[in-house]
Amino acid sequence: MPQPKIHFSTSELKLKTDSDSFVNIMAAPLTDQEKRKQISIRGIVGVENVAELKKGFNRHLHFTLVKDRNVATPRDYYFALAHTVRDHLVGRWIRTQQFYYETDPKRVYYLSLEFYMGRTLQNTMINLGLQNACDEAIYQLGLDMEDLEEMEEDAGLGNGGLGRLAACFLDSMATLGLAAYGYGIRYEYGIFNQKIKEGWQVEEADDWLRHGNPWEKARPEFMLPVHFYGRVDESKDGSKWVDTQVVLAMPYDTPIPGYMNNTVNTMRLWSARAPNDFNLKDFNVGDYIQAVLDRNLAENISRVLYPNDNFFEGKELRLKQEYFVVAATLQDIIRRFKTSKRASTGRVSFENFPEKVAIQLNDTHPAMAIPELMRIFVDIEKLHWDTAWSITKRTFAYTNHTVLPEALERWPVELLETLLPRHLQIIYRINQVHLDEIAALFPGDLDRLRRMSLVEEDGGKRINMAHLCIVGSHAVNGVAEIHSNIIKTEVFRDFHELEPKKFQNKTNGITPRRWLLLCNPGLAELIAEAIGEEYVKDLSQLKKLNKLVDDDAFIRDVCKVKQDNKEKFSQYLENEYKVKINPSSMFDVHVKRIHEYKRQLLNCLHVITMYNRMCCSGLCRPLQAAPGYHMAKMIIKLITTVGEVVNNDPVVGSKLKVIYLENYRVSLAEKVIPATDLSEQISTAGTEASGTGNMKFMLNGALTIGTMDGANVEMAEEAGMENMFIFGMRVEDVAAMDVEGYDAMAYYKRIPELKLAIDHIKSGYFCPKTPELFKDITNMLFNHDRFKVFADYEAYIKSQEEVSRLYQNPKEWTKMVIKNIAASGKFSSDRTITDYAKEVWGVEPTDLKIPPPNEPREALQETARTLKK
């Protein structure tokens, strides 16, 4: 008998679930006694700890928030707790910086325009080992910890995978004891809040700072000038950038704690401020008022996050953001280099700059760092060009995140000429030296020169920022084996032929602290009981679970944890979305930003096909019923429209539900992922660089249905193809089809169920009042579908049938789940960062524990001496 399915969809990330009825493995929630058993991973409850936390909570409520319990709101209680937990960070934060000063290690700087941090409170409690003590303290104060955690705003300073990866990397760098810093922009408005109104996406501003941010510390003493516009003066002393417009960069520091090692690193985000003399040169009263109002023009630089990381728009404000963050950051890096303990003993020499500084460019967004560092070295520090270029190349490394042509940054020369005239000159000179080398190696090969130039001439002169990053870096990496191979053999083939050793692979990873301990404590504790708690810092130890694959008691326990998570999420859906679902259904989840290459449309066609199969007595009677990215919004509307019909059809009943979860974000992912049975990773082979959602689902006990794309390939290698539902074309099949030509109409005519599903969309079956509503979607599918949805439809449907068959056997399903969890160790960001550290940055991770703040300074110096030995 077919099982009920629940399809969840989310905002610009998307979620979908199909649930089939299955043996109900109901489980009661944990009792207080059981919760208190959970002390190993989440910290020990000590009487002194609890008393101290309660005292700190009451102190902050009184002195920081100026409230008492009579008038305090739930948000006040959250802030009191956040400040209390932060108190435990601050001493370690200061001690970490003292330790770095004493040891003078090589420092790693991670430059990213996005850091998708999510919430901070619970992650901090876990990494400091305070979770259980805080739970007990809040319980004794008569408050509910989950209610307080829900008060925290997500720090949504990212669009999706790239920004969330940066956040995971910061956690791992701190946990591995690296002297690392994250640098980015403190956007006043993060990724927009998504609302679904009558099936359409509506964007609302994400005013995440409106209540304040207890985790950040403003550092006005380190405010720095950033220059724009102006002109270049040439003299016998060299080039000088003059008559510029100045914007000030104000740093805000956020502590990044490692897991249980007393290391607290720093994420420094820059906020734009207008200088006090901004536009006040010609003063009179009228001009003064206008000049003060015009300060907003300067401060707009850090106002809002651009909401699309897979499409290059070429807006001036975006280029300003990119230069703003790198200009401020490089000044900060050089200040720290010049004031290090070693530098303070003698004259500063930049010759050993790359021995003390490693800068990682997270995609091309911070690429202007390369010409900016050259400008500093040549124009300000007066280094010879060749010396400066050698130092620059040895300092930078570049991570590529996409192979989609429309996502690659190409800045118009005329915009650079106006905004950053000196940098354009430097880029031209870098390009000339680069092309001279190519010409010497490949005489007469003009086509190669054109392909490898930093300056593109087709359709207006543009600077190819990926080429700039490759030429200006000593290491270039992709983020999964298949992606890195595509980079080497296709996208940057000429560059790889020139310098093959420069190109590497660094398969992405996720932090198990947030994506297991925090979001799935039941599974985390179950694993700790089975194999010990060391896996939290060494995820490869999950392989030990293989010996429990046939253990009936362990299988029951894994089932019970999953069912608990599904019931909790079902309750959340009922409370927040007023949707009632059967928690014994299969939760089939598709979480992605909406984009054609991620193929939400393929998923939608499967939903329609299942719906048609359930309506075996003919057609059921239909019910009446990304910003700037038209097709994405149409896809959302299609999903919600199909869901409206399916969810209200009496013939289908509870056998199939389609739910689009609006405003997908980190805190919602932490609820969805532990409850998921089936993870959809169905992009066209060769288009998804890596994916990290796939790893999160795998670690949390979901099985994967997917193509051989991105990190899915390595997941299949680790878990075995037989333990995943792999379907569809491989990269070479897609390439062959590109040569032969893709004929969507042929598939439509040949496959009756596909034809019926498409006819439903074309005819207005799901929207009879506006039958032409989805003509843009069907037109795209037939006439210019680069991602070949129809070509993989048949294989996808068959794979879904295999999923349904296995799900009807809960024991076998759960055994496969355990095999997947056991195989997910490779996908820890600790492993990824260890690889970067050793193979790109030239630093060694350490498990050395920095002495806590209550130990004397001598203990710190002794630890520093131990490290140097």
N, C-alpha and C positions, 0 to 999 in steps of 0.2 A: 504494500500500500504506500502511495507517495506520502512523504512527510511534509508537515508545514514548514514553510521557509519564510524568513524575515529578511528583507533587503533594507539595509540602512544606507542612506546617502548623506553626505555632509557638505558644508560650505565650499569654499574654493578648494579645500581638501574634501574628499568625498567618501562617503561610507555607505555600504549597502549590505543587507543581510537576507539570506534565504534560509528559512527554517523548515526542517522536516520533523514530523512528530517522531519521538524516539523515547525509549524506556526512560521513565522519569526518575532521575537520580536526585531526588530532593534531599536537601541537607539543612539542618538547623544552623542558624548563625552561631559563631563562637560564643561560649559563655565567658563571663569575666575571669573565671579560673583558668580557662584555656588561653585567654589573651595574656594573662600574666605569666604563663609558661613561655611566652614568646620573648625571651630576653636576649638570646644570643646575638641576633643581628641588629635589633633595634635599640640596644643599650640596656643597661641594668638599672632597675629601680632601686635607688638607695634613699634611705630616709633623709640624709643630709641633702642629697640632690633635690628631692621634692620640696623640702622646706626652703632651700635657697631659691628655687624657681618661683615658688609662691610669693616669697618676699620680694623678688625682683619684679614679678608681675604687678603686685600691689604698689610698689614704688613707682613704676612707670605709669600706671593708671593715674596715680596722684600727681607726680611731679612732671612727667612728660606730657600727658594728655590733659591734665588739670581737671579730672573727673573723679567722682566717687561712684559706688555701685548703684546709687539711687538714680543717677542720670546717664550712666554710661550706656552706650549702644553696642550691639554686637561688633561693629567695626572698631570701636574703641578697645574692646577686649582683644580683637585680632592685633591691633597695633601694640597694645601692652605686651602681648605674648611675643610678637615679632621683635620688639626692642629688648625683651628679656633674653631671647635666644641670641640676638645680635651681640649682647654683652659677652656671651661666651665665645663669640668670634673675634672680638676686637683685640684681646690680648694675643691670641694666636696670629692674627693678621700682622700686628706690629712686630711680634717675635719672628715671623717669617721674613719680613723685610730686613730685620737686623741680621738674620742668618745669611741672607743673600749678600748683604754688605760684607760680612765677615769672610764668606767663602768665595765671593766674586766669581760666580759660575758664569758660563755662557748663557745668555738670556735668549729666550724664544719669544718672538712677537707675532701673534696671530692676527692679521689684518682682515677684517670682514665687514661688509656693509650691513650684515644681518647677524643678530644673535637672538635666536628664538628661545628665550630662557624659560618661559612659562612662570610658574609660581616658585617661590624661594623657600618659604617657611618649612615645609615638611622635608624637603631635600636637605636643608641645613641641619635640621634635627637628626636626621638619619646619619649624615656624614660626621656629625660630632658625637654620635652615640647618645643623644638626648631624647629620642622619640618616646620611649616608655616612661621615662621620668616626667616628661612634659605631659603625656597622657594622664598620668596619675595626679600631677599637680592641678591640671585643669579640671579633672574629675572632682578632686577635693574642694575646688573652688566653686563647684556646682554648675560648671559650664560644659558644653559639648565640643570636643576638639574638632570634629568634622564640620560643625557649623562655623567655627572660627576659620578653619582652612578655606572654606568656601567664600569667605569675605575677601580673600586676596585677589587682586586683579592679575591676570596673566600679563607678563611682560612680553607682549607680542611684537618684538622688534625683528620679525622675520616673516617671510612668505611661506616657507615650508621646509623642504629637506636641507637646503644649504645653510639656513640659519639655525635649524635644530642640530645639524651636525656640528656647527661651531660651538654650540652650547655643550654638547656631549664631549667635545674635545677639551674644553676648558676644565670640565670635571675630571677627565682622565689625566690631564697634565698636572693638576694639583694632586691627584691620588698617586701619581708616579713620582712625585717630588721634583718635578721640573720647574726651574725658575722661568715661568711663562706668564705672559700678559696678553689679554684679549683687548684689541682696540677697535672701536666702532663709533657709531653715532647714537646719541641719546635722543631718539625721535620723540617729539611731543605727542604725536599720534602714531600708533603702531599699525599693524595690519588691520584693515577695516573690520568692524563688526558686521556680520552678514545677517540680514533678516530675509525670510522668505514670505512674501506677501502675494497671495493669489497665485502661488507657484513661481513667481519671479524673484530673482535676487535683487535686493535693495541694500545699498551700502550705507552704513552709519559710521561716523568718526569714532575711533577707539581712543577716547580720552583717558588713557590708563593712569595718568598722573594726577587726576583731579582730586584724589584724596591724599596725595603725597605718597612717597616711596620710602619706607623705613630702612631699606637695605642699602641705599646709596649715600655717599658722602661727597658733597660738593668740595672742590679744591680750587677756590679762586686764586690762591697763591701761585698756582701753576698755569694760569691763563696765558694763552699764547696768541700772537697775531698770525693771521693767514691772509695772503695777498691775492687779489684778482685784478684783471684788466691791466691797464698801464701800457708801457712801451719798453723797448730795450735800447739802452745807450751803449755804444761801442767806443772803447778807448784803448790806449796802450796797456792799461791795467786789466783789460778783459771786458766782458759783458756785464751790464748792470741793469736789473729790472727796476724801473722807476715809475713814478706817478701812478701808483697802484691804489686800489680801494682796499681798505683793511677791514676784516671781520675778525672778531676775537673768538677763540675756542676755549670754552670753559669746561674743564674736566669734572666728571662725576665718577667716583670709584665705587665699585660693587665688589664685596669679598666673594671669593670662589673657594670654598673649603674642599680639601681632599678628604678621602674616606679614612677616618680614624688615624690620621698621621700627623695632626697638628699643623699641617701645611695649609695656609690660606693665601691663595694668589689673588691677583687683581684683574678685574675687567674695567678698563677705563673708557668711558663713552663721552664724546665731545658734544657740547651744546653751543650753538652759535649765538654770539652776543654782538651788538653794534657798539663800536667805541663811542665814548662820550662826545667826541667831536664829529661824529658822523653827520655829514651834510650841513655843518654849521659854519662853513667858511665865510659865507656872506650873511652876516647876522642882521636881522631886524625882527620885530615881534612876529610878523606874519610868517616869515620864513622859518622862525624857530619852531612854531607850532607844527608846521608841515614837516620840518626836519625830524622832530621827535616822532611824528607818525610814520615817517619813512624808515625809522629804525627797523620796522617789521620786515622791510625788504631784505636786510642783512640777516635777520634772525630766522627768516623763512627756510634757510639752508637746513636746519635741523628740525623743521616743523613736522614733516610727514614722511613715512616710509613709502617708497614706490611699490605699488601692489602687484607687480608682475615680475618674476625672476626668470621667465622663459620667453620673453619677447623684448627686444631692444627698441626703445622709443627714440633715443637721441635727444632728450630734452636738456636744455641748458641747466636747469635746476639740478638735474641728476648729476651732470658733470661737475657742478659746483660741490655737491655732496661728496663725490668721489675724491676730488682734490682736497677739500676741506679736511677730511679725516686723515689723509696721508700726510698733508703738510704739517698738521698739528702733531701727529704721531711721530714723524721723523725728528721734529725738533725735540720732542720728549725723549726719544731714544738716544739722541746725541747728547742731550743734557745728562742723562743717566750714565752714559759711557764716559763722559768727561769727569763726572763726580764720583766714579767708582773708587773703591779703596786703593786699587792698583794705580789708577790715574792720578790720585791725589799725591802720590809719592814722587812724581816727576812729570816731564813734559808729555802731553798727550800726543800719541802717534796713531794715525788712522790705519797704518799698515796692518795692525792686528785686529781691526774692526770686525772682520768676518770670524775671528776666533772667539769673539765675545758677543756677537750679535747674529741671530738668525731671524730672518723675516719671511713668514709664509703668507703668500697672497691667496686668499680664498676666492678663486675665480678671478676674472679680469677687472672686477669693480675697483680694487685698489691699485690698478696697474700704473697710475700716475706716480706712484711711489718711486718707480725706476728713474724717470727723468728728474723728479724732485730731489732724490738723493744725489744724482749727478750735479744738479744745480748747486746744492749745498757744498759739495766737495770742490767743484771747479770755481764757482763764482765767489763763495764766501770763505771756504777754507783754503782756497788757492792751490789745490792739488793739480798736478798735470793730468790732462785728459786720460791718457792711457792708464795711469795709476788709479784714477778715480773709477774708470770703467772696470778694471780688474777687481777692485774692492766691491763694487756694486754687484757684479755678477756672482761673486762668491757669497754675497750676503742674502740674496733673494732666492726663493723657490716658489713655484707656481703650481696650483692645483686647478685642473680643468674639470668643469662640472657638467658640460653639455656638448653634444655633437649637433644639435639643431642649428641650422644656419641662421634662423631668425633671432636666436638668442645671443649670438656672438656680437660683441660690442665693436662698432666701427664709428669713430667720432669724426664729424665733418671738419676738415682743415680750417674752414673759415670761422667756425665756432672756437676752435683752439687758438686761432690767431688773435681773436678778440679777447678771449677770457684768460688765456695762459700763453702769451706770446713767446716768452723765453723758453718754455717747455717745448713748444713746437720746434723752435730752433734746435734744441737738444735732441729731440726725436729725429729730426732730419739728419743730424750728424751721426747719430747711432745707426740710422738706416744706411747712410753712405758707407760707413766703415763695414757694416754687415754685407752690403751688396758688393763692395770691392773684394771681400773675402770669397763670396760666391762666384764672382766673375773669374777670379784667379783659379778656383778649383774646377769650374765648368765653363771654359772659354767659349764664347759665342752662343751660350744657351740663354737666349733672351727670355724665352717663355718661363724658364726656371726663375730668373730674376724677377719677372712680373709676379709669379706665384708666391715668392718668398719675401717680397718687399713689405715693409711696414706701412708703406703708403699705397693705397689702392686708387687707381685712376678711373675705373669703370663707374659711370653714373655719378660723377663728382668726386673730388679728392677726399679720401677718408683715411684715418689712421686705424689699422687693424690692431686692436689692443691685445689679442691673443698672441699675435706675432711679436709684439713688443715684450710681452711677458716671457715668451720662449727665449728670445735673443738676450734678454736682460737677466736671466736666471741660470743657476748652475744645476737645477733639477726641475723636472716637469713630471707631474704624475696625473694619471686618471684615478678613478675611485672604485673600479672593479676590474677584474682581469679582462673581461670582454670589452669594456669601455677603453681600457688602456691599449688593447690591441687595435681597436678601431682608430684611436688617435694616432698610433704609430704607422698603421698601414693605409689609412685613408685621409683623415682630417689634416694631420700635420706630417704627412709622409715625407715630404722634402726635408723638413727639419730633422726628422728621425734618421734619414739617410746621412745627413751631415754630421750629427752628433748622437749616435745611438745610445751611448752610455748616459746621456742626460735624461732619458725617458725611463720612468719607473711606474710601477703600480702600487697603490696603497688602498686596498679594499676598505671601504667605509666600515664603521662600527657604531655601536650605541652604548651608552653607559648603563651597566646593570644596576647601578644604585637607583636611578630614577625609573628605569624601565623594567625593574623586577621588584626590588625591595620596597620602593615607594608605592608603585601602582598595583602590585600583586603580592601583598604580604603573606597571604595564605600559601601560595605556591613557594615563595622564598623560604618560609619556615619549613615547609614540607621537604624541600630539597636539603636544607641545612640539617634536618633530623636524619636524612638518609645518607649524606656524604660529608657532613661537616660544613662549617661556615667559611672556609678558606676560598670557596669558589667566588665569593663577592669581589675579591681582588685578583682572582685567577680563574676566569670563566671556562678555561679549557678543562677544568676539573669536572664539568658537567658530564664528561664522557663516562664518568663512574656510574651514571644512571643507567647505562646500557645493561648492567647486571641485574637491574630491577624490572626490565621490560616484561618479563613473564611472572612477576611477583603479584599475585592476586590482591594482596592487601594494598600494595603501592598503587596498583591500577585503580582500585576503589577510591583511594585517597586523592589521586589526581582528578578523577571524575567529580568527586565531592567539591574540590576547590573550584573547578570550572563551573559547576552548577551554582555554587554560592555566588560567584562573580556574575553569572547570568541573571540570577534572581535580583541581585543588588542593582544591576544595570536596568533590568526590566522595571524595577520600582522607580528608578531615576527617570526613565522615559515616561512613565505614567504621571509622575509629579511635574516634570518640566514640559513635556510635549503633549500631555493628555492622551497618550497612545497606550493602549493595553495590549500586551503581547504575551504569548505563551513562552515562559522561560525554558521549557523543554524543547522548543524549536531549535533548529540549526541556525546559528547566527553567522550569516555569510556577509562579510564586511569588505567594502571597497572604499578605502581611505586614500584619496589623492587630490591634489589640485585638479580642477577641471581643465583638461587639455585634450585635444584630439588624439595625441600620441599615447595617452594613458588609457584610452579606449573605454571610457564609461559607456559609450554607445553600444559596444559589444555586450557589455553586461546588461544594458537595458533591453537589447534584443533577446537575450536569454530569458529575462523576466517576462517579456511579451509571449515568448514561445511557451514557457511553462503555463502562463495564464490561458493561452489558447488550448493547450492540452487538457487543462482542467475543465474548460468549457466545452466538453465533448458533444453537447447537444446543439451545437451551432454557436453563433456569436451571442455573447451575453449583451444585455441592453446597457449601453453606455449611460453613465450618469451625466447630468448637466454640471456641468461644473461651474565673466570676470571683468571687473569694471573695464570698459573699453574693449573687451574681448567678446564680440557679439556671439560667436558660436558657443562659447562656454556658457553664456547665459541661456541660450536656446536649449542646450543640453540639460541644464538644471530644470528648465520649464518642462521639458519632455519627461524627465524622471518624475517630477512632482505630479504631472498630469496623469501619467500611467499609474502612479501610486494611488491617486484619488479614485480612479476607476477600479483598480484591483482590490484596494482595501475595503471598498464598499459593495463589492459584488457578492450577493447572497449565495451564489453557486460555489464560489471559491471559499467563502467563509474565512476560517482561521488558518487555512492550509498555506496561504501565501500572503505576506505583508511586505509592502515597500515603504520604507521610511527614509526621508531625507533629513538628516540632522543638520540644522543650520549652525553657522558660526563655529565650525570646527576649529579647535585650538589645542594647545598642549594639555590643559587641564581636562578637556573632554576626551582626548586620546587616552589619558590615564584611566578613564572609566571604561571606554569602549574596548581597548585592546585586550585586557584580561578576560573579557566576556566573549571574545570572538572564537568561533569554531573554524571558520574557513576564511582565509585571507586571499583577496583578489589582487594578483600582480600580473596584469594581462596586457601590458604595453607591447607594441610591435617590436619584434626582436631587433636590437641595434639602436633603439631610441632612448631607453632609460639608462642613464649613466650608471647608477648603482641602485638607488632606493635604500632607505633605512627603515621605513615602515615594515617592509617584508621581514626584517630582522627582529623588530619588536614583537610582531605577531608570533614568529617562530619561537622566540624565547618564552613567550607567555602561553604556549600550548595550543596555538592554532595551526591547522594544516594549510598548505599553500596550493592554490590553483594558479598556474602561471605559465608564461612563455619562457624560453631560454634567453632571458634578457637581464642586463644589469647583474646584481648580486644573486639573482635567482640561480644563475649557473653554478656559482660556488656553493650556494645552499644545497643544491642537488648533489654536488660532489661530496659535501660533508655528510648529508643525511642519506644519500642514495636516491637515485631517480625513482625507485619503487616506493619511496616514502613521501613523495610529492605528486601532485597531479599536474604533470607537465604536458602541454599540448602546443600545437601550432607550428608555424614556420620558424626555422632557424635563420640566423643572420644571412647565411649563404643563399637560403631560399628566397629571402626578401630581395637580395641583390640580383638574383637571377630573374625574379619577377619584374624588377625595375628595368632590366634589359629587354625582356620579352614583351612587357606591357601588362598592366593589370586591368582586367575586364570585369568590372563589378556586375554588369548586366548578365554575364554568363552565369555567375553564381546565383543571381536572383532568379533566373529562369530554371536553373537546374535543381535548386533546393526548395521544395514546396513550403517547408516551415519558415524559411527565411522570407520567401515571397509573401506569405500570409502576414508575417510580422511587419514587413515594410509596407504592405498594402494597408494595414491598420493605421500606420502613422500617416501615410499619404492621403488616405481617404477622410481623415478627421474623425476616425472612430473614437479616439480618446478625447477629442475636443470638437464635438459636432457643431458648436456655435461658431467656431473659427477653423474650418477644415483645412485652410491653407497655412495654418500657423507654423507648421514644421517643414514647409517646403524648402527652406534653406538647408536644413539637415539632410533631407532626402536628396536634394540636388548635390550637396557635397559628397554624400556616400556614393552616388552613381558617377559623378563627373570629375571630382578632384580630391579623392580620399587618399592622401599620401600614406596613410597608416593602415590601409587594406583591411578594414573591418570584416568585409564579407569573406575574404580569403581564409580567415581563421574561425569563422562562425561554426562550421560543421564540427571541427575538432573540439571546439570549446563546449558545444552542447554535449558531445559524447563524454568529455572529461567531467562535466557536471553530473552526468548520469552515473559515472563511476563514484563520484563523491557521495551521491545519494545512496548508492548500494552499500558502501562501506559504513555510512553513518547509521544504517539500520542494525549494525553490529557494534554496540557500544564498546565492548571489550577490545575488539580488533582496532577500532578507531583510536581508542586511548593508548593502545600499544604503539601505534604509529605516532601519536602525539609525544609519547615519552622518548621515542627515537629522535624526533625532531628537536626536542629540548636538549637532549644529550649531545646533539650535533651542532648546537648554536654557539659553542664557546668561541669559535673563530671570530664571531661577529661582535666581540666586545671592542669598544673604542679604546680600551687599555692596550689591546694588541695593535690596533692601528697606530696609536700614538707612539708605542714602543718602536714600531717600524720607522715612523717619521724621525723619531729621536736619533736612532742609530744610523739610518741610511740617508737622511737628508740634512738634519740639523747638527749632527756631530756631537750629541750629548747623550749621557747615560741615565736612564731611569734609576731611581733608588728607592728602597723600602725603609731607608733611614727615617726615624721618627724625630722631628724637631722637639727639643725639650719644651714642655708646656710653660705658660707664662708664670706659674707659681714657683718655678725653679729659678735659681740665681743666674745672672748673665754668664757666670763662669761655665755653667753647664752648656750653654749655647756655644761658647768658644771651644770647649772640649769636643763637642759634636762636630764643629767645623773642622777641627784638626783631624778628627777621625776620618771625615769625608775626604780631606785632602790626601791622606795616606793611601 
